[in-house]
Structure formats: structure tokens, C-alpha cells
Amino acid sequence: MSGKKITSKRVVIEPERSIPVTAKVDVLVAGGGAAGFGAAIGAARTGARTMVVERNNCLGGTATAGMMANLNVTGPHLIGVAHELLCRLADIDRAWFGRVVTFSPELMKQVMLEMLEEEGVKPLFYTMISQPIVEDNTVKGVIVENKSGRQAILSKAVVDCTGDADLAYRAGAPCTVGREEDHKTRPMTLLFRLGNVGIDEIIEYCREHPDQFIPSPYWNVLQKEKKVLRIEGFYDIMEAARKRGELDSNIHYLRFEGVDTENGTIIVNTSRVYDLDGTDAQQLSIGEIEARRQMMQILQVIRKWVPGCEDAFLINSATNLGVRETRRIIGEYVFTHEDAGNKVRFNDTVARLWRRAGHKWLAGMPGVEMHSPDAGEGLRDEAFNQRMKTYDPDKIPPPPEKDFYFPYRSLIPQKLDGILVAGRSMSVSHLGDTWTRGIMIVMVCGQAAGTAAALAAKDNVEIRGLDISRLQKELIDQGVELGEEGT
Ligand SMILES: Cc1cc2nc3c(=O)[nH]c(=O)nc-3n(C[C@H](O)[C@H](O)[C@H](O)COP(=O)(O)OP(=O)(O)OC[C@H]3O[C@@H](n4cnc5c(N)ncnc54)[C@H](O)[C@@H]3O)c2cc1C
């Protein structure tokens, strides 16, 4: 405790001290997940000296360290930097598949890194951003902590892509958490990868038991082309296992993400941890322990009951627990589920985006959500069962993708200047985030935020005072689709 004065049993007072400024940049991107990657590319291509600071040892966040290897969007609807990234992956990796997009998390890490390096951006890994530097309500940089100690990085503009709005929140931006009425958040999931899986036997089981699976574009591909990209269901197997006490009651279905299935490997996306705060390290630790306990249950059930998996073995688990929802900023505009559904075209649109319709849509149900904060919400009910009895992938096309527009104001926190927020903590409502939290979507919104930050830094103007038409033109030049001009 040298240098620290204990003033009570509850707090210590840290003495004032000088912190070395180790870098000065135009745009500092906090967090190198999908959104941070997009932001860094957008900023660098707009001519900004750009730096990305990331606590992990890789780029991609949930998409790579979280092993979440599926974009939830079909190839033709990829835009901007997401399109470039996936095309580059497709050149080197067979996992890409035109109509639905899956990828290898390991290759994704590398391609993201190469693309940043080509833009002259070198990420600073193994570094936690602890505080924003704020003067007169303007964010001027960040304080970071790493093996080298505590350092300051000064920046003309900051893009908060921490997923949790860590910086905006600490700088004083109004924020909210979870569902509006009770602030509960969606469940967390730890993904893991299995080897020695008998894909042919799994496919045979799927084709013989179509009522056991959620219809989706992935399902149509499996039926027609015998390719596993994602399968979700195995309802009877899971229900029987729950009844035998082999599984927790929260675990309703089994989902396989099909990456590298040719080599007998598959990613399991199934555990569900509820009612924990992903911005609290202690609760995250509880979540990690709980998810690992569930992983062992799920592993045993797969080995025992899923055909072709008797000799499956655990290759690895995700580096980071998958956190779907935490804090979001309440920005200059809060984007809603209704805005998306009504396809509101904003004057300050920064992207026209696409989202695949959910399984509830297929089942003819009004809901939009399969990851509700309520533990135990059944995914299979009578309406679903009825619909499944008549579902025929040869006759019913894959569910449509729906387009929507995203506004610039939802990237800007209230009350602050010098900072934008992109990624899953953008200014959207709880249900709005079913449209906006997908990997491709946060990446493109990140690109918009990075581009805006670079323009603001270049012109020395306030972020909320940026010339929107200039930003839109720059984004179009970068391959981002904005759709028709309108209201
Ligand atoms: C289990 C699960 C399943 C999902 N399924 C799909 C799917 O099928 N398809 C789809 O498109 N989307 C899916 N999503 C959603 C999607 O993966 C995420 O919403 C998206 O990847 C979030 O990207 P992000 O960049 O906003 O945040 P993150 O991926 O969380 O990235 C934030 C980055 O910031 C870093 N960071 C955080 N705080 C700090 C700090 N203080 N200092 C330094 N670095 C920091 C983190 O290490 C991380 O790299 C899923 C999410 C989960 C959790």
C-alpha cells in the first residue's frame, strides 16, 4: 500500500500523481471488438491517426474471443467493412458460405489484424482502459492500465466500443441497463468447441426429425445441401435430459454452430446464465463459473444422447463469456424496435442494415426475441409445434431478411462532446437491440462512428455539430449503403 493513505475501512485515498502521456492520436478506439474494428477502419480511412486499445490479445471481441462465429445475415446483405472482411475470409477459408455467413473465429482474428495493419493502425493489446480524461464535458483521452503501469493517451476524439459504454458512463453520459421496466438483461452464454463429432449422423438425425429443429435459412441449407451451418433444437433430447436431472431447467435447446464441420468439429452455443450484471467483475466471475458448470452438463448430454457424438471431446471454450446485454447510452436519439419495423429513414441515416427474421416469425408468433431476460421462457410452445408440423423447407422459403436504417444521433451520448459510442451499447431500446446487436451491424455502425470521429477531429468541430451530408458521402465512398433519401 505504499503511497496510499488508508482513511477508513471502506475506502483508500489514492494520492494525486503524474501519469506519462504515451501517445497522442486523432481517434482513440476503446475496445477492439466488431464495433471497434469497424471504427478503427472508418477512422483510419478518413485520414485520422488512429489507435485501438483492447484488453484481450486479439481483435473481434464476442465474435472471436467469444467464439460467436455467425453473422446472422446472408451474403448479399453484407455492406461496408463487414463485406470486405468476409470477402477476405472467403478467399482463405471454406467456412464462408454465400447465403448465410459463418466464419472461423481464429482466422477472423488474423484477417482483422491484417486489415488494420494495412491502414497503419497497430492495436495496443493487453491493456485495460480505466478512465476517460474529461475537461469541460469534453472527452480528451483515456487512462489505461497494463503491465507497463498506468498511462495516459490523448485523443481529439474517442469512440467507445467497449460493449458496456465503460468510458461514456464514467465520463457522465446518461445510461440505462437492460429491459426498460425492470432492467433485467438477456442471458449470458459460454461457447465451446467439440471435436470428433459425427456430422453425417447428426445430419441424418436432423433430416429424420424435422419437427425437432427451428426452421431457418440454416435449416434449409442442411435439408437441401447436407451442410451444417447452424442447427438449433434437439428439443426432445434436451427435454428428456432435463427430466432425468442431467440438465438445468433453463437449458431448453441445443444449438450447434457449424464451423469446420468437415473436420468433425462444431461449436456449441447453448448455456444460459441469467440475472447477472456483465459490468460487475464479481458477477461476471459468478457467470463464468456457472456457465462452465453448465458446459460440463451439456457435454455429457451431447455425448450420451446426440447421435454421432459418443466420442466427441472438448477442444476449447471461449476466452470470454458471451455477454449479450449490459449498459447502453441514452443518446441524442433512442432507436426502437418500431423504428426498425416501420423502416424509418432518418435524415442522419448512417447505414441501411439487414436482420434475419427470428424463429418466432416463422412460427407465426408476434414476438421478436429468443433471448429474453426471463429465465425459463419456453422456446417451444403449442403455436410453434403446430407450425412445425406443416413446415416443409422445399415449399417454404427461408425466412426473409428485413432492412432498416440507423441514425447518427444514436451514436452520440447526451451531455458530452469528444466521444461517440458504437456496438451493443449504442443508444437503442431493449427490443431495438434485437435489430442492432448483430456482429455485422455493430461493425458497420462502428465504421460510421469512427468515420465521424475522424471528420470531427480533422475539422475541429463538435461531434454533434458534424456536417451530416459530408459524413454520409464519406460512408458511401467506404461502401456503406444508406438507402433512399427521405424523411
Ligand atoms: C452468446 C451470444 C450469441 C450471439 N449470437 C450472435 C449471432 O449468432 N449473430 C450475430 O450477428 N450476433 C450474435 N451475438 C451478438 C454479437 O456477437 C455482439 O452483440 C457483438 O459481437 C458485440 O460487438 P461489440 O464490438 O459491440 O462488443 P464486444 O464484442 O463485447 O467487444 C468489446 C471489446 O472491447 C473490449 N473491452 C471492453 N472493455 C474494455 C476496457 N475497459 N478496456 C479495454 N478493452 C475493453 C473487449 O475485450 C472486447 O474485445 C451474440 C452474442 C452473444 C453473447
PDBQT file of the ligand as one rigid body, heavy atoms in Angstrom, charges set to zero:
ROOT
HETATM    1  C1  LIG A 501     -23.807 -15.819 -26.817  1.00  0.00    +0.000 C 
HETATM    2  C2  LIG A 501     -24.001 -14.819 -27.899  1.00  0.00    +0.000 A 
HETATM    3  C3  LIG A 501     -24.537 -15.211 -29.103  1.00  0.00    +0.000 A 
HETATM    4  C4  LIG A 501     -24.677 -14.291 -30.143  1.00  0.00    +0.000 A 
HETATM    5  N1  LIG A 501     -25.116 -14.704 -31.368  1.00  0.00    +0.000 NA
HETATM    6  C5  LIG A 501     -24.995 -13.880 -32.438  1.00  0.00    +0.000 A 
HETATM    7  C6  LIG A 501     -25.175 -14.351 -33.763  1.00  0.00    +0.000 A 
HETATM    8  O1  LIG A 501     -25.487 -15.510 -33.991  1.00  0.00    +0.000 OA
HETATM    9  N2  LIG A 501     -25.001 -13.476 -34.780  1.00  0.00    +0.000 N 
HETATM   10  C7  LIG A 501     -24.676 -12.173 -34.568  1.00  0.00    +0.000 A 
HETATM   11  O2  LIG A 501     -24.506 -11.423 -35.528  1.00  0.00    +0.000 OA
HETATM   12  N3  LIG A 501     -24.521 -11.688 -33.315  1.00  0.00    +0.000 NA
HETATM   13  C8  LIG A 501     -24.652 -12.517 -32.251  1.00  0.00    +0.000 A 
HETATM   14  N4  LIG A 501     -24.457 -12.046 -30.984  1.00  0.00    +0.000 N 
HETATM   15  C9  LIG A 501     -24.280 -10.604 -30.770  1.00  0.00    +0.000 C 
HETATM   16  C10 LIG A 501     -22.901 -10.127 -31.148  1.00  0.00    +0.000 C 
HETATM   17  O3  LIG A 501     -21.967 -11.163 -31.047  1.00  0.00    +0.000 OA
HETATM   18  C11 LIG A 501     -22.462  -8.981 -30.236  1.00  0.00    +0.000 C 
HETATM   19  O4  LIG A 501     -23.514  -8.097 -29.950  1.00  0.00    +0.000 OA
HETATM   20  C12 LIG A 501     -21.359  -8.194 -30.906  1.00  0.00    +0.000 C 
HETATM   21  O5  LIG A 501     -20.311  -9.065 -31.286  1.00  0.00    +0.000 OA
HETATM   22  C13 LIG A 501     -20.875  -7.108 -29.967  1.00  0.00    +0.000 C 
HETATM   23  O6  LIG A 501     -19.780  -6.466 -30.540  1.00  0.00    +0.000 OA
HETATM   24  P1  LIG A 501     -19.156  -5.184 -29.816  1.00  0.00    +0.000 P 
HETATM   25  O7  LIG A 501     -17.957  -4.821 -30.592  1.00  0.00    +0.000 OA
HETATM   26  O8  LIG A 501     -20.217  -4.164 -29.603  1.00  0.00    +0.000 OA
HETATM   27  O9  LIG A 501     -18.778  -5.681 -28.345  1.00  0.00    +0.000 OA
HETATM   28  P2  LIG A 501     -17.767  -6.818 -27.898  1.00  0.00    +0.000 P 
HETATM   29  O10 LIG A 501     -17.706  -7.916 -28.848  1.00  0.00    +0.000 OA
HETATM   30  O11 LIG A 501     -18.151  -7.101 -26.480  1.00  0.00    +0.000 OA
HETATM   31  O12 LIG A 501     -16.375  -6.069 -27.948  1.00  0.00    +0.000 OA
HETATM   32  C14 LIG A 501     -15.957  -5.181 -26.950  1.00  0.00    +0.000 C 
HETATM   33  C15 LIG A 501     -14.447  -5.224 -26.914  1.00  0.00    +0.000 C 
HETATM   34  O13 LIG A 501     -13.967  -4.257 -26.002  1.00  0.00    +0.000 OA
HETATM   35  C16 LIG A 501     -13.009  -4.841 -25.133  1.00  0.00    +0.000 C 
HETATM   36  N5  LIG A 501     -13.133  -4.101 -23.874  1.00  0.00    +0.000 N 
HETATM   37  C17 LIG A 501     -14.219  -3.982 -23.088  1.00  0.00    +0.000 A 
HETATM   38  N6  LIG A 501     -13.986  -3.167 -22.066  1.00  0.00    +0.000 NA
HETATM   39  C18 LIG A 501     -12.703  -2.756 -22.201  1.00  0.00    +0.000 A 
HETATM   40  C19 LIG A 501     -11.881  -1.885 -21.442  1.00  0.00    +0.000 A 
HETATM   41  N7  LIG A 501     -12.342  -1.260 -20.359  1.00  0.00    +0.000 N 
HETATM   42  N8  LIG A 501     -10.611  -1.699 -21.864  1.00  0.00    +0.000 NA
HETATM   43  C20 LIG A 501     -10.133  -2.330 -22.984  1.00  0.00    +0.000 A 
HETATM   44  N9  LIG A 501     -10.880  -3.154 -23.731  1.00  0.00    +0.000 NA
HETATM   45  C21 LIG A 501     -12.155  -3.349 -23.358  1.00  0.00    +0.000 A 
HETATM   46  C22 LIG A 501     -13.440  -6.299 -25.031  1.00  0.00    +0.000 C 
HETATM   47  O14 LIG A 501     -12.357  -7.126 -24.671  1.00  0.00    +0.000 OA
HETATM   48  C23 LIG A 501     -13.933  -6.574 -26.454  1.00  0.00    +0.000 C 
HETATM   49  O15 LIG A 501     -12.907  -7.002 -27.311  1.00  0.00    +0.000 OA
HETATM   50  C24 LIG A 501     -24.324 -12.935 -29.919  1.00  0.00    +0.000 A 
HETATM   51  C25 LIG A 501     -23.822 -12.535 -28.688  1.00  0.00    +0.000 A 
HETATM   52  C26 LIG A 501     -23.651 -13.459 -27.682  1.00  0.00    +0.000 A 
HETATM   53  C27 LIG A 501     -23.072 -13.017 -26.379  1.00  0.00    +0.000 C 
ENDROOT
TORSDOF 0
